[in-house]
Amino acid sequence: MNPIEHISNNHVFKAPEGMKECDDLSVTVGNWSGYPCIVSHWKPSPEELKLLNEGKPVQLTIVGRSMPPVSLMVT
């Protein structure tokens, strides 16, 4: 999936120095039901849409040693 710009974006996370597999990421910093949150928007490629329609799962990878609360949804 590819990150996309969204009208609500108000911050950019810079890629970690030296991490070649990572790009800067535009996000929306705000709150969700009173909890601080950071939202990024992603769009699947045509090939990914094909795989999703075949029932393949979405994978979420968190780099590090802990798992923060996360949410995946279609908006």
C-alpha positions as CSV (number, residue, x, y, z in Angstrom):
1,M,0.0,0.0,0.0
2,N,1.1,3.5,-0.6
3,P,0.7,6.4,1.8
4,I,-1.4,9.3,0.3
5,E,-1.8,12.9,1.2
6,H,-5.0,13.8,3.0
7,I,-6.6,17.2,3.6
8,S,-6.4,16.7,7.3
9,N,-2.6,16.1,7.4
10,N,-0.8,18.5,9.7
11,H,2.6,16.8,10.4
12,V,5.3,14.9,8.7
13,F,7.3,12.1,10.4
14,K,10.8,12.0,9.0
15,A,12.2,8.6,8.0
16,P,14.7,7.2,10.5
17,E,18.2,8.2,9.4
18,G,19.8,5.3,7.5
19,M,16.6,3.3,7.1
20,K,16.5,2.9,3.3
21,E,13.2,1.0,3.3
22,C,11.3,3.9,4.9
23,D,10.1,7.3,3.6
24,D,8.8,10.4,5.3
25,L,5.1,10.0,6.2
26,S,2.5,12.7,6.3
27,V,0.0,12.3,9.1
28,T,-2.8,13.9,11.0
29,V,-2.1,14.5,14.7
30,G,-5.3,14.8,16.6
31,N,-7.6,12.9,19.0
32,W,-10.0,10.0,18.7
33,S,-12.8,9.9,21.3
34,G,-10.6,12.0,23.6
35,Y,-7.4,9.9,23.1
36,P,-4.4,11.4,21.3
37,C,-3.9,9.7,18.0
38,I,-1.9,9.9,14.8
39,V,-3.6,8.9,11.5
40,S,-2.0,8.1,8.2
41,H,-3.9,7.4,5.0
42,W,-3.0,4.6,2.6
43,K,-4.3,3.4,-0.8
44,P,-3.9,-0.1,-2.1
45,S,-2.4,-0.6,-5.6
46,P,-4.5,-2.5,-8.2
47,E,-2.5,-5.7,-7.4
48,E,-3.2,-5.3,-3.7
49,L,-6.9,-4.7,-4.4
50,K,-6.9,-7.9,-6.4
51,L,-5.4,-9.8,-3.5
52,L,-7.8,-8.2,-1.0
53,N,-10.7,-9.3,-3.2
54,E,-9.3,-12.8,-3.2
55,G,-9.5,-12.8,0.6
56,K,-5.8,-12.2,1.4
57,P,-5.2,-10.4,4.7
58,V,-3.8,-7.0,5.5
59,Q,-0.5,-7.2,7.4
60,L,0.5,-4.5,10.0
61,T,4.2,-4.4,10.9
62,I,5.4,-2.4,13.9
63,V,9.1,-1.9,14.1
64,G,10.4,-2.2,17.6
65,R,9.8,-4.4,20.7
66,S,6.3,-3.3,21.8
67,M,2.8,-3.1,20.2
68,P,1.0,0.2,20.6
69,P,-2.8,0.3,20.2
70,V,-3.6,0.4,16.5
71,S,-6.6,0.5,14.3
72,L,-7.1,-0.4,10.6
73,M,-10.2,0.6,8.8
74,V,-11.6,1.9,5.5
75,T,-12.7,5.5,5.5
